[in-house]
Amino acid sequence: MSVGAVAVAKIITIDGPAGSGKSTVSRLLARKLNYTYLDTGAMYRAVALLAKREGVDLQDREKLSGLCRKLNLQFKTLDGATRLFAGAEDISSAIRSPEMDMLSSAVSAVQEVREAMTFLQRKMAAGGGVVAEGRDMGTVVFPHADHKFFVTADPEVRAGRRYRERLERGESISRDDVESELRKRDEQDRTRALAPLLPAKDAIVIDTTALTPEDVVARMLRSIDKGKKACEGIG
């Protein structure tokens, strides 16, 4: 199947928990389709980073809302990699830490923050041709997306993936600590009142436990192509 055959979709959403492989497959799918990769999790991390730098209490909704309004976020592709800039500063590395993992989950549960980010995410995707990755893309941000996917994996496999990622970043951490952090993050994401982590009712759920990123993307491309042909049949 050629990539050109599936290049008509405008917005594709990929949701899932930490360690499910959603970031890897989202980037790969975006490259295959020549789409823009929208890393919405990074946007919440940016809010968390700025809140920490400015000493903003995460319970102070008014100040958090003000931070969101002054954030000048922009994704740029440099040397084939997607980087996130806040103004002129590349914050791609600064937002990737265990502390930002937890803080981003906390700020994403604040209604004012989520509303501001949802508005910005929709604005960024207004032109279409986007693979949007996150935790509520198919349920809240883009409920009418052309194609929706939810990726998951066994908890042990997810923890192993996250552990390797952390080691590759040069962090000194135990596998047990990673598993503990993952359980806490899962609990936060599942139980928050605002936009909890759930697959959209019309999302295709893919268990990535025994699949390579290439396998997952191949399944997604087949699903997108099947949907395209179904629409052509209706027309």
Backbone as numpy.savetxt, mean C-alpha at the origin, in Angstrom:
# Nx Ny Nz CAx CAy CAz Cx Cy Cz
0.15 -14.45 -23.04 -0.70 -13.26 -23.04 0.18 -12.02 -23.04
-0.11 -11.09 -23.92 0.70 -9.88 -24.01 0.26 -8.87 -22.97
1.21 -8.06 -22.52 0.88 -7.01 -21.58 -0.08 -6.01 -22.21
0.09 -5.78 -23.50 -0.78 -4.83 -24.18 -2.24 -5.20 -24.11
-2.52 -6.50 -23.97 -3.89 -6.96 -23.92 -4.61 -6.54 -22.66
-3.86 -6.19 -21.63 -4.49 -5.85 -20.36 -4.28 -4.38 -19.99
-3.74 -3.61 -20.90 -3.35 -2.24 -20.56 -4.50 -1.24 -20.60
-5.77 -1.72 -20.62 -6.90 -0.81 -20.68 -7.43 -0.44 -19.31
-7.09 -1.21 -18.28 -7.59 -0.91 -16.94 -7.05 0.43 -16.47
-7.86 1.17 -15.73 -7.43 2.51 -15.31 -6.93 2.54 -13.87
-7.66 1.90 -12.97 -7.22 1.85 -11.58 -7.29 0.41 -11.08
-6.17 -0.06 -10.56 -6.07 -1.40 -9.99 -5.68 -1.25 -8.53
-6.42 -1.89 -7.64 -6.10 -1.80 -6.22 -5.54 -3.13 -5.71
-4.55 -3.02 -4.84 -3.95 -4.20 -4.20 -3.85 -3.91 -2.71
-4.65 -4.63 -1.93 -4.64 -4.47 -0.48 -4.11 -5.74 0.17
-3.73 -5.62 1.45 -3.26 -6.79 2.18 -2.46 -6.40 3.40
-2.22 -7.35 4.29 -1.45 -7.08 5.50 0.04 -6.99 5.25
0.79 -6.59 6.26 2.24 -6.52 6.16 2.83 -7.89 5.88
3.81 -7.93 4.98 4.48 -9.19 4.67 3.74 -10.07 3.70
2.63 -9.59 3.16 1.85 -10.40 2.22 2.44 -10.38 0.83
3.37 -9.45 0.59 3.99 -9.34 -0.73 3.35 -8.28 -1.60
2.44 -7.50 -1.03 1.69 -6.55 -1.86 2.57 -5.46 -2.48
3.58 -5.01 -1.75 4.45 -3.96 -2.31 5.23 -4.48 -3.51
5.79 -5.67 -3.37 6.59 -6.25 -4.46 5.74 -6.48 -5.69
4.56 -7.08 -5.52 3.73 -7.38 -6.68 3.12 -6.11 -7.26
2.85 -5.12 -6.42 2.31 -3.86 -6.93 3.32 -3.16 -7.83
4.57 -3.12 -7.38 5.61 -2.50 -8.21 5.80 -3.26 -9.52
5.80 -4.58 -9.42 6.01 -5.41 -10.61 4.86 -5.27 -11.59
3.63 -5.29 -11.08 2.47 -5.14 -11.95 2.47 -3.77 -12.62
2.80 -2.74 -11.86 2.85 -1.39 -12.43 3.87 -1.31 -13.57
5.03 -1.94 -13.38 6.04 -1.95 -14.45 5.54 -2.71 -15.67
4.88 -3.83 -15.44 4.38 -4.64 -16.56 3.39 -3.85 -17.41
2.56 -3.06 -16.74 1.51 -2.32 -17.44 1.92 -0.90 -17.80
3.12 -0.50 -17.36 3.56 0.88 -17.54 2.60 1.84 -16.84
2.18 1.45 -15.65 1.29 2.25 -14.82 2.10 2.96 -13.74
1.48 3.93 -13.11 2.07 4.59 -11.95 1.82 3.74 -10.71
2.83 3.59 -9.89 2.70 2.84 -8.63 2.42 3.83 -7.51
1.26 3.68 -6.87 0.86 4.57 -5.79 0.97 3.83 -4.46
2.02 4.14 -3.72 2.30 3.49 -2.43 1.64 4.32 -1.32
0.38 4.00 -1.02 -0.35 4.82 -0.06 0.13 4.62 1.37
0.68 3.45 1.66 1.24 3.23 2.99 2.37 4.19 3.28
3.16 4.49 2.26 4.27 5.44 2.42 3.75 6.83 2.77
2.57 7.15 2.28 2.00 8.47 2.56 1.63 8.60 4.04
1.08 7.54 4.61 0.78 7.57 6.05 2.06 7.59 6.88
3.07 6.91 6.39 4.36 6.94 7.07 4.94 8.36 7.06
4.70 9.07 5.96 5.19 10.45 5.86 4.52 11.33 6.91
3.23 11.14 7.11 2.52 11.89 8.14 3.09 11.56 9.52
3.32 10.27 9.76 3.88 9.84 11.04 5.26 10.43 11.28
6.08 10.45 10.22 7.43 10.99 10.34 7.40 12.47 10.69
6.56 13.22 9.99 6.48 14.66 10.25 5.92 14.92 11.64
4.95 14.12 12.06 4.38 14.28 13.40 5.44 14.07 14.47
6.28 13.06 14.26 7.35 12.80 15.22 8.35 13.95 15.23
8.75 14.41 14.05 9.74 15.49 13.97 9.25 16.77 14.64
7.95 17.03 14.52 7.41 18.27 15.06 6.81 18.09 16.45
6.94 16.88 17.00 6.47 16.64 18.35 4.96 16.71 18.51
4.23 16.31 17.48 2.77 16.37 17.52 2.22 15.12 18.20
1.35 15.32 19.16 0.67 14.21 19.84 -0.26 13.53 18.85
-0.19 12.21 18.75 -1.02 11.48 17.79 -2.49 11.49 18.16
-2.82 11.99 19.34 -4.22 12.15 19.73 -4.75 13.54 19.37
-3.87 14.42 18.94 -4.27 15.79 18.61 -4.73 15.84 17.15
-6.01 15.63 16.95 -6.56 15.55 15.60 -6.38 16.84 14.81
-6.54 17.97 15.49 -6.43 19.25 14.80 -5.02 19.48 14.25
-4.02 19.19 15.06 -2.64 19.39 14.60 -2.27 18.38 13.51
-2.75 17.16 13.65 -2.47 16.16 12.61 -3.10 16.57 11.29
-4.31 17.10 11.36 -4.98 17.59 10.16 -4.18 18.72 9.53
-3.64 19.60 10.36 -2.81 20.69 9.85 -1.55 20.19 9.17
-0.95 19.13 9.73 0.24 18.54 9.11 -0.09 18.02 7.72
-1.23 17.37 7.61 -1.63 16.80 6.31 -1.81 17.90 5.26
-2.37 19.02 5.69 -2.62 20.10 4.75 -1.34 20.72 4.21
-0.28 20.70 5.02 0.96 21.34 4.56 1.95 20.35 3.96
1.61 19.07 3.98 2.49 18.07 3.38 2.50 18.23 1.86
3.67 18.33 1.30 3.80 18.41 -0.16 4.45 17.11 -0.63
3.62 16.08 -0.81 4.14 14.76 -1.16 4.14 14.54 -2.66
5.19 13.90 -3.13 5.30 13.60 -4.55 6.13 12.34 -4.75
5.60 11.43 -5.56 6.35 10.23 -5.91 7.16 10.51 -7.17
8.43 10.09 -7.15 9.30 10.25 -8.31 10.01 8.93 -8.58
10.23 8.62 -9.83 10.97 7.42 -10.21 12.41 7.80 -10.50
13.32 7.27 -9.70 14.75 7.56 -9.86 15.50 6.25 -10.00
16.21 6.10 -11.11 16.98 4.87 -11.37 16.10 3.63 -11.26
14.87 3.75 -11.74 13.96 2.61 -11.77 13.24 2.34 -10.46
13.51 3.13 -9.42 12.88 2.93 -8.11 11.96 4.11 -7.79
10.83 3.80 -7.16 9.89 4.85 -6.75 10.34 5.44 -5.42
10.52 6.75 -5.39 10.95 7.45 -4.18 9.86 8.44 -3.77
9.74 8.65 -2.46 8.75 9.60 -1.96 9.45 10.84 -1.44
9.01 11.99 -1.94 9.58 13.27 -1.53 8.54 14.07 -0.75
9.01 14.70 0.32 8.21 15.69 1.05 8.88 17.02 0.77
8.30 17.78 -0.14 8.97 18.97 -0.62 10.20 18.55 -1.41
11.37 19.06 -1.03 12.60 18.71 -1.74 13.34 17.55 -1.09
12.84 17.05 0.04 13.53 15.99 0.78 13.05 14.60 0.39
13.99 13.75 0.07 13.68 12.34 -0.19 13.57 11.64 1.17
12.35 11.25 1.53 12.12 10.64 2.85 11.92 9.12 2.74
12.23 8.56 1.59 11.98 7.14 1.34 12.62 6.23 2.39
13.82 6.54 2.80 14.51 5.71 3.79 14.05 6.04 5.21
13.82 7.31 5.47 13.45 7.74 6.83 12.12 7.15 7.29
11.23 6.85 6.37 9.90 6.34 6.76 9.90 4.83 6.95
11.01 4.17 6.64 11.08 2.71 6.75 11.81 2.31 8.03
11.07 2.24 9.09 11.64 1.82 10.38 10.53 1.17 11.19
10.89 0.34 12.17 9.88 -0.29 13.02 8.98 0.74 13.70
9.58 1.86 14.11 8.78 2.90 14.76 7.75 3.48 13.82
8.14 3.72 12.57 7.20 4.25 11.59 6.12 3.22 11.24
6.47 1.93 11.31 5.48 0.87 11.10 4.30 1.07 12.04
4.60 1.23 13.32 3.56 1.35 14.33 2.89 2.73 14.31
3.68 3.78 14.16 3.12 5.13 14.17 2.21 5.37 12.97
2.57 4.80 11.82 1.75 4.99 10.63 0.39 4.33 10.80
0.37 3.17 11.46 -0.91 2.51 11.73 -1.76 3.35 12.66
-1.11 4.00 13.63 -1.84 4.85 14.58 -2.42 6.08 13.90
-1.62 6.76 13.07 -2.12 7.98 12.43 -3.19 7.66 11.39
-3.10 6.47 10.78 -4.09 6.10 9.76 -5.46 5.83 10.37
-5.51 5.68 11.69 -6.78 5.46 12.38 -7.47 6.77 12.75
-6.80 7.89 12.49 -7.37 9.21 12.78 -8.18 9.67 11.58
-9.46 9.95 11.80 -10.36 10.25 10.70 -9.88 11.41 9.85
-9.43 12.48 10.49 -9.00 13.66 9.74 -7.81 13.35 8.84
-6.90 12.51 9.32 -5.74 12.12 8.52 -6.19 11.27 7.34
-7.04 10.31 7.61 -7.48 9.42 6.54 -8.27 10.18 5.47
-9.09 11.12 5.89 -9.85 11.91 4.92 -8.91 12.73 4.03
-7.89 13.33 4.65 -6.94 14.13 3.88 -6.14 13.27 2.92
-5.70 12.09 3.38 -4.92 11.20 2.52 -5.78 10.62 1.40
-7.03 10.29 1.72 -7.93 9.76 0.70 -8.13 10.78 -0.41
-8.32 12.03 -0.03 -8.48 13.10 -1.02 -7.24 13.20 -1.90
-6.06 13.18 -1.27 -4.81 13.30 -2.02 -4.58 12.09 -2.92
-4.88 10.90 -2.42 -4.69 9.68 -3.21 -5.59 9.68 -4.45
-6.82 10.10 -4.28 -7.74 10.18 -5.42 -7.27 11.22 -6.43
-6.73 12.31 -5.91 -6.20 13.35 -6.80 -5.02 12.82 -7.60
-4.12 12.07 -6.94 -2.96 11.51 -7.62 -3.35 10.51 -8.69
-4.48 9.82 -8.48 -4.91 8.77 -9.41 -5.93 9.26 -10.43
-6.20 10.55 -10.43 -7.27 11.09 -11.27 -7.08 10.79 -12.75
-5.85 10.70 -13.20 -5.60 10.46 -14.61 -5.66 9.00 -15.01
-5.86 8.11 -14.04 -5.90 6.68 -14.33 -4.51 6.11 -14.57
-4.47 4.85 -14.98 -3.20 4.19 -15.20 -2.42 4.05 -13.91
-3.10 3.59 -12.84 -2.51 3.53 -11.51 -2.70 2.16 -10.87
-1.64 1.67 -10.23 -1.74 0.52 -9.33 -1.61 1.09 -7.93
-2.72 1.06 -7.18 -2.75 1.64 -5.84 -2.63 0.55 -4.79
-1.60 0.64 -3.98 -1.34 -0.37 -2.95 -1.61 0.19 -1.57
-2.27 -0.59 -0.72 -2.52 -0.13 0.63 -3.31 -1.13 1.44
-4.18 -0.60 2.30 -4.99 -1.45 3.16 -6.48 -1.20 3.01
-6.86 -0.08 2.36 -8.28 0.18 2.14 -8.53 0.74 0.74
-7.67 0.39 -0.19 -7.78 0.91 -1.54 -9.09 0.47 -2.21
-9.37 -0.82 -2.12 -10.56 -1.35 -2.79 -11.85 -1.14 -2.03
-11.75 -0.87 -0.73 -12.95 -0.71 0.08 -13.37 0.74 0.27
-12.40 1.64 0.39 -12.72 3.03 0.73 -12.24 4.02 -0.33
-10.98 3.97 -0.66 -10.40 5.02 -1.52 -10.88 4.91 -2.97
-10.84 3.69 -3.51 -11.27 3.48 -4.89 -12.31 2.35 -4.95
-13.50 2.57 -4.39 -14.51 1.50 -4.36 -14.99 1.08 -5.74
-14.78 1.92 -6.74 -15.20 1.60 -8.10 -14.00 1.31 -9.02
-12.92 0.85 -8.43 -11.72 0.52 -9.21 -12.04 -0.53 -10.27
-11.29 -0.50 -11.35 -11.51 -1.45 -12.45 -11.23 -2.88 -12.02
-10.19 -3.05 -11.21 -9.82 -4.40 -10.74 -9.30 -4.28 -9.32
-9.73 -5.23 -8.47 -9.34 -5.22 -7.07 -8.74 -6.56 -6.67
-7.64 -6.48 -5.94 -6.99 -7.70 -5.43 -6.69 -7.53 -3.95
-6.73 -8.65 -3.24 -6.35 -8.68 -1.83 -5.38 -9.83 -1.67
-4.15 -9.52 -1.27 -3.13 -10.57 -1.13 -2.88 -10.85 0.34
-2.67 -12.11 0.63 -2.41 -12.52 2.01 -1.43 -13.69 1.98
-1.04 -14.16 3.15 -0.12 -15.30 3.25 -0.15 -15.80 4.69
0.36 -17.01 4.90 0.44 -17.56 6.26 1.26 -16.61 7.14
0.86 -16.43 8.40 1.58 -15.53 9.30 3.07 -15.81 9.40
3.46 -17.09 9.44 4.89 -17.41 9.56 5.66 -16.99 8.31
5.04 -17.17 7.17 5.68 -16.77 5.91 5.80 -15.25 5.85
4.75 -14.57 6.25 4.78 -13.11 6.26 5.87 -12.59 7.19
5.98 -13.21 8.37 7.01 -12.80 9.33 8.40 -13.04 8.76
8.58 -14.16 8.07 9.87 -14.46 7.47 10.26 -13.44 6.41
9.29 -13.03 5.61 9.56 -12.03 4.58 9.96 -10.70 5.22
9.20 -10.30 6.22 9.49 -9.04 6.88 10.84 -9.08 7.60
11.15 -10.22 8.18 12.44 -10.40 8.87 13.60 -10.22 7.89
13.48 -10.84 6.70 14.55 -10.71 5.69 14.67 -9.27 5.21
13.54 -8.60 5.04 13.58 -7.20 4.63 14.34 -6.35 5.64
14.09 -6.62 6.91 14.74 -5.84 7.96 16.24 -6.10 8.00
16.61 -7.36 7.81 18.04 -7.69 7.78 18.73 -7.01 6.60
18.04 -6.99 5.45 18.60 -6.37 4.26 18.80 -4.87 4.45
18.00 -4.27 5.34 18.15 -2.84 5.62 19.23 -2.59 6.66
19.87 -3.67 7.10 20.96 -3.54 8.06 20.52 -3.46 9.51
19.28 -3.83 9.79 18.79 -3.77 11.17 19.21 -5.01 11.94
19.42 -4.83 13.22 19.74 -5.94 14.11 18.48 -6.27 14.90
17.82 -7.36 14.53 16.55 -7.70 15.14 16.36 -9.20 15.11
15.63 -9.73 16.06 15.38 -11.18 16.11 14.10 -11.52 15.37
14.01 -12.76 14.94 12.81 -13.23 14.27 11.60 -13.13 15.22
11.81 -13.42 16.49 10.72 -13.35 17.47 10.17 -11.92 17.59
11.08 -10.95 17.57 10.64 -9.55 17.67 9.81 -9.15 16.45
10.22 -9.62 15.28 9.47 -9.31 14.06 8.08 -9.92 14.13
8.00 -11.16 14.58 6.70 -11.83 14.69 5.79 -11.09 15.67
6.36 -10.63 16.78 5.59 -9.89 17.77 5.07 -8.57 17.20
5.93 -7.85 16.49 5.53 -6.58 15.88 4.44 -6.80 14.84
4.57 -7.88 14.08 3.59 -8.17 13.04 2.22 -8.47 13.65
2.21 -9.21 14.74 0.94 -9.51 15.41 0.27 -8.23 15.91
1.07 -7.33 16.48 0.53 -6.06 16.97 -0.02 -5.22 15.82
0.72 -5.18 14.71 0.27 -4.39 13.56 -1.01 -4.98 12.98
-1.08 -6.30 12.88 -2.29 -6.95 12.38 -3.49 -6.61 13.25
-3.28 -6.65 14.56 -4.37 -6.36 15.49 -4.84 -4.92 15.34
-3.89 -4.00 15.22 -4.25 -2.59 15.02 -5.05 -2.41 13.74
-4.60 -3.03 12.67 -5.24 -2.85 11.37 -6.63 -3.47 11.31
-6.78 -4.63 11.96 -8.06 -5.34 11.90 -9.13 -4.71 12.79
-8.71 -4.14 13.92 -9.68 -3.71 14.92 -9.97 -2.22 14.92
-9.27 -1.43 14.13 -9.56 0.00 14.14 -10.97 0.24 13.60
-11.64 1.21 14.17 -13.03 1.49 13.78 -13.11 2.07 12.37
-12.09 2.82 11.98 -12.10 3.50 10.69 -11.32 2.70 9.66
-12.00 2.25 8.61 -11.37 1.52 7.50 -10.49 0.37 7.97
-11.06 -0.61 8.67 -10.25 -1.77 9.08 -9.77 -2.55 7.87
-8.72 -3.34 8.07 -8.15 -4.12 6.98 -9.06 -5.30 6.65
-9.76 -5.19 5.53 -10.66 -6.24 5.06 -10.63 -6.26 3.54
-10.78 -7.44 2.92 -10.87 -7.45 1.46 -12.20 -6.88 1.00
-12.18 -6.15 -0.10 -13.43 -5.67 -0.68 -14.27 -6.88 -1.10
-15.58 -6.73 -1.07 -16.45 -7.85 -1.41 -16.22 -8.34 -2.83
-15.81 -7.45 -3.72 -15.59 -7.84 -5.12 -14.11 -8.00 -5.44
-13.27 -8.10 -4.42 -11.83 -8.29 -4.66 -11.51 -9.76 -4.89
-10.50 -10.00 -5.68 -9.98 -11.36 -5.88 -8.89 -11.57 -4.84
-9.07 -12.58 -4.00 -8.12 -12.87 -2.92 -7.07 -13.86 -3.42
-5.81 -13.51 -3.23 -4.71 -14.38 -3.66 -3.83 -14.69 -2.46
-3.69 -15.99 -2.17 -2.78 -16.43 -1.10 -1.40 -16.57 -1.71
-0.46 -15.76 -1.25 0.88 -15.73 -1.85 1.88 -16.63 -1.13
1.39 -17.43 -0.17 2.28 -18.24 0.66 3.29 -19.03 -0.16
2.80 -19.73 -1.18 3.67 -20.61 -1.97 3.94 -20.07 -3.37
3.70 -18.78 -3.56 3.85 -18.19 -4.89 4.99 -17.19 -4.93
5.64 -17.11 -6.08 6.63 -16.06 -6.30 5.90 -14.79 -6.72
6.53 -13.63 -6.60 5.89 -12.40 -7.08 5.48 -12.50 -8.55
6.30 -13.16 -9.35 5.97 -13.33 -10.77 4.72 -14.17 -10.95
4.57 -15.21 -10.11 3.36 -16.04 -10.16 2.12 -15.21 -9.84
2.23 -14.40 -8.80 1.09 -13.58 -8.38 0.70 -12.59 -9.47
1.68 -11.92 -10.04 1.40 -10.95 -11.09 0.79 -11.63 -12.31
1.26 -12.82 -12.64 0.69 -13.56 -13.77 -0.79 -13.83 -13.53
-1.15 -14.19 -12.31 -2.56 -14.43 -11.98 -3.36 -13.14 -12.11
-2.78 -12.05 -11.66 -3.47 -10.77 -11.75 -3.70 -10.37 -13.20
-2.69 -10.56 -14.02 -2.81 -10.21 -15.44 -3.87 -11.05 -16.13
-3.94 -12.33 -15.77 -4.98 -13.19 -16.35 -6.37 -12.72 -15.92
-6.50 -12.34 -14.67 -7.78 -11.85 -14.17 -8.19 -10.55 -14.86
-7.23 -9.66 -15.03 -7.51 -8.39 -15.70 -7.91 -8.63 -17.15
-7.21 -9.53 -17.81 -7.52 -9.84 -19.20 -8.90 -10.47 -19.32
-9.23 -11.35 -18.37 -10.55 -11.99 -18.37 -11.65 -10.95 -18.19
-11.42 -10.00 -17.30 -12.40 -8.94 -17.08 -12.56 -8.06 -18.30
-11.46 -7.80 -19.00 -11.51 -7.00 -20.22 -12.34 -7.69 -21.29
-12.12 -8.99 -21.44 -12.87 -9.74 -22.46 -14.35 -9.81 -22.12
-14.67 -9.92 -20.81 -16.07 -9.96 -20.39 -16.76 -8.65 -20.74
-16.06 -7.53 -20.51 -16.62 -6.22 -20.84 -16.84 -6.07 -22.34
-15.89 -6.60 -23.13 -16.03 -6.54 -24.58 -17.24 -7.35 -25.04
-17.48 -8.47 -24.35 -18.62 -9.30 -24.70 -19.94 -8.61 -24.41
-19.97 -7.84 -23.30 -21.18 -7.10 -22.95 -21.45 -6.01 -23.97
-20.34 -5.38 -24.42 -20.48 -4.30 -25.39 -20.96 -4.81 -26.72
